Each structure stands twice: as C-alpha cells, then as structure tokens.
Amino acid sequence: MTEKMPQSDAKDRITPKAYRLVALWAAGILLLYAIGGYFGIRQLQHYKAETEKLRQAMIGAPTTDHVVPLANLTLPAMSRPVDVHVGMYINSMGEFAVKESSWAADFDIWFRWSGDGIRPGDNFQVINGQIDQRDKKDAYVTGGQHYERYHVKARLTKFFDASRFPFSDHGLTIQVEDSSHKAERLRYIADEQESGINRSGVPQALKITKSLATVKLHNYESRRGDPRLSSNAADVRSRFIFGMLVSPPGSMLYLKMFQALFASVAIGLIVFFIKPIHVDPRFGLGIGALFAAVGNNIFVGSMLPPAEGITLVAMINAIGLATIFLTLVQSAISLYIEDTMGQEKPRQFFDKVSFVVFLVGYVVVNLLLPIAARP
C-alpha cells in the first residue's frame, strides 16, 4: 500500500506547478522591463539623431570665409557697406536656469573698422537676450582705423532640450546685431582667431566641446510699417554669432536628480525579506516608497521645461513607479500563497525569485537608458 504524504508536508513542498507559475511570473516581469527598455532606447536614439543634426549644422557653419556675400540683396546705387571686424571673449558664464530657459554671460566685445559715419559700439544689441551692463573699456583711432572694446554682462535666452536631459549637449549662442544700420551699410566680419573663452570662468561641471565665431545675414522680411519703403524692401542685418557646444555633468546630475527615487525603489525591494503575514511593514514600506517616488517625480518635473514627447526623465520616473507598484502586487500574491493557501516554502521561493528579477530588470534598464541618451 502506498504511504500518503502528510498534508502539512504537501503544502510546504514546491510542486512542479509552482515552479512553472513562478517562472511565468519572472518571465512576464522581465518581458515588461525589456519592452519598456526597448521602446525607451529607440526613442532616445531618435532624439539623439535630431540633436546630431543640429550639432552638425552648428559645426558646419562657415568659419573661414567670414565676408558675408551680399549678392542676393538689392542695394542702392553706389552703396558700399563698411566692413566691421568684430570679436568676442567670454570672461565667465553661469546662472543656468533650465526651466526659465536662460543663462548669464560676462564677455568683452570689440569692433575694428576703417572710415567714418558709423558707430558700431553705440548701436550693437544682443538679439537673443538682454544687456544688463555695458561699459566702454577702450577706444582709439590710428591711421584712419577705429577700435572700440566693451565689457558686457547679459542674460541670454536658451530653450533647453529636455528630451535627453541631463545627458544631451546644448548649443549656447550670443547673437549681436547693429540696431541702426542694415547690411547694405554695415557688414560684420568675424574675428575668430582672437575670439575665445576663459576656461577658468566656466563652471567646472560643464565641458565645452566646441566654440566658433561666425557671421550670417538675417532677413526680418518686414518694413516695420514704414510707408517710405517699397513693398519688396528687405530689412537684412549682419549678425555676429559666438556659439558653444556644452556638455552638462550628466552622470552626477542624473544621480542627484533621482537619488530619492532610487532609494524608494530599494525600499520597495526590501519588503521581499519580510513575511507577507506581517502586513503593516510588508505593505506599508511599499506604499511609503510609492508616495516618495511620486514626490521625486514632482520635484524633478519642477526643474525642467515642458516637453512634447516622453523624455528620459519621464522614462526613469515611470519605470521606478511601475517597479514599486508591481512589488505591491507581488506582496498581495505572496500573502495569498502563505495566508490563504498555507504554503510557506513556495511563498519563500516566490519572494526570492521576485527579488532577483526586479533587481536585475530595474538595474539593467536604468543603466541602458542613460547610455542610450549620451551623445
């Protein structure tokens, strides 16, 4: 006669069916991480491709032939624009406000030209910002050649791209125009050789990968309501542009932004070492971690400007919240296995496998997404 196994031993034994169910659970969780990681990486690569186009456009800007052609302009008879050599040296930069889309610069700008009738130092303006302070530091005339140098402090406008923040490069520019004279009267020529940046005045956390000084024409395509001008009159200005490609401190800023979220997820994983019948700590820690993750989401969102698509920051927050929520689901299942079904060993096996699966899936995705976002 076959001896029957005691009922208590049968409930504490991990059956083949229990192994299969736990394996399906583990595979499902890993599949969710894989799907989220795949679509996240693909989206970040799309963002990176768009940023690379802008980078190449900036790098490919003319830097050798600084005499801007006026062939497409209809110039008055006998008009001869005065060539004004202009250069810029950045003394310091900072006060970056990502959400407010602004940053501050302290720089010297100089003008060198021959001839009378124009005063470029009196009329220059920063197109993409506001000048807070302007001081003339030097001026002289030698052999008909004029020279003027100004010290300027300005607040610049920059719409920061939040799609891959904090790993995306950013192009910072200072754009200068003459407020009085059109391109037919005054033409800038970039003094690129003398233009530059004081590296000690740049925050240590920032890395400037490229800088350039160039000149372009800008057509406003408006008469500004002046009836004296013909309907096809062009308001074209010569614009001096000093541009920089800046890389932020991605890894350190990334950890600083999400340290509360990572701590919340870690707390959510600790519950796997608590028996589910101890309901208060098992579920209380998870719920507390969920609220902490939501708070971190709100905090990080307050730092960044709104974006159209799903950003890297949104991805990291979503993965963290989903992980904590799924640990609560796992705890509910674990409680049912031990409290209702009375199977402690299957429950212990379920908790151990879940801990490993959540830990591996969460860590791998949070490593791959920042790598995909890097330039």
TADA-V552091 format. One record per backbone hydrogen bond with DSSP energy under -1.0 kcal/mol. CO is the residue of the C=O (numbers start at 1). NH is the residue of the N-H. Records with the same first field share a line. If there is no record, write none. Layout:
CO = NH + NH
This chain:
6 = 10
7 = 11
8 = 12
15 = 19
16 = 20
17 = 21
18 = 22
19 = 23
20 = 24
21 = 25
22 = 26
23 = 27
24 = 28
25 = 29
26 = 30
27 = 31
28 = 32
29 = 33
30 = 34
31 = 35
32 = 36
33 = 37
34 = 38
35 = 39
36 = 40
37 = 41
38 = 42
39 = 43
40 = 44
41 = 45
42 = 46
43 = 47
44 = 48
45 = 49
46 = 50
47 = 51
48 = 52
49 = 53
50 = 54
51 = 55
52 = 56
53 = 57
54 = 58
55 = 59
56 = 60
58 = 61
64 = 66
70 = 73
76 = 79
82 = 187
84 = 189
85 = 112
86 = 191
87 = 110
88 = 196
89 = 108
90 = 198
92 = 106
94 = 104
97 = 102
101 = 158
102 = 97
103 = 156
104 = 94
105 = 154
106 = 91 + 92
107 = 152
108 = 89
109 = 150
110 = 87
111 = 148
112 = 85
113 = 146
119 = 122 + 123
120 = 124
123 = 179
125 = 177
128 = 157
130 = 155
133 = 153
135 = 151
138 = 149
140 = 147
142 = 145
144 = 115
145 = 142
146 = 113
147 = 140
148 = 111
149 = 137 + 138
150 = 109
151 = 135
152 = 107
153 = 132 + 133
154 = 105
155 = 130
156 = 103
158 = 160
163 = 312
164 = 167
170 = 246
172 = 244
174 = 242
175 = 127
176 = 240
177 = 125
182 = 185 + 186
185 = 82
187 = 84
189 = 86
190 = 192
191 = 195
196 = 90
197 = 199
198 = 201
199 = 202
201 = 93
203 = 206
207 = 247
210 = 245
212 = 243
214 = 241
216 = 239
218 = 237
223 = 226
226 = 229
230 = 233
235 = 220
236 = 183
237 = 218
239 = 216
240 = 176
241 = 214
242 = 174
243 = 212
244 = 172
245 = 209
246 = 170
247 = 207
248 = 250
249 = 253
250 = 254
251 = 255
252 = 256
253 = 257
254 = 258
258 = 262
259 = 263
260 = 264
261 = 265
262 = 266
263 = 267
264 = 268
265 = 269
266 = 270
269 = 272
270 = 273
271 = 274
275 = 278
277 = 279
278 = 282
279 = 283
280 = 284
281 = 285
283 = 287
284 = 288
285 = 289
286 = 290
287 = 291
288 = 292
289 = 293
290 = 294
291 = 295
292 = 296
293 = 297
294 = 298
295 = 299
296 = 300
297 = 301
298 = 302
300 = 303
311 = 315
312 = 316
313 = 317
314 = 318
315 = 319
316 = 320
317 = 321
318 = 322
319 = 323
320 = 324
321 = 325
322 = 326
323 = 327
324 = 328
325 = 329
326 = 330
327 = 331
328 = 332
329 = 333
330 = 334
331 = 335
332 = 336
333 = 337
334 = 338
335 = 339
336 = 340 + 341
337 = 343
343 = 347
344 = 348
345 = 349
346 = 350
347 = 351
348 = 352
349 = 353
350 = 354
351 = 355
352 = 356
353 = 357
354 = 358
355 = 359
356 = 360
357 = 361
358 = 362
359 = 363
360 = 364
361 = 365
362 = 366
364 = 368
365 = 369
367 = 371
368 = 372
369 = 373
370 = 374
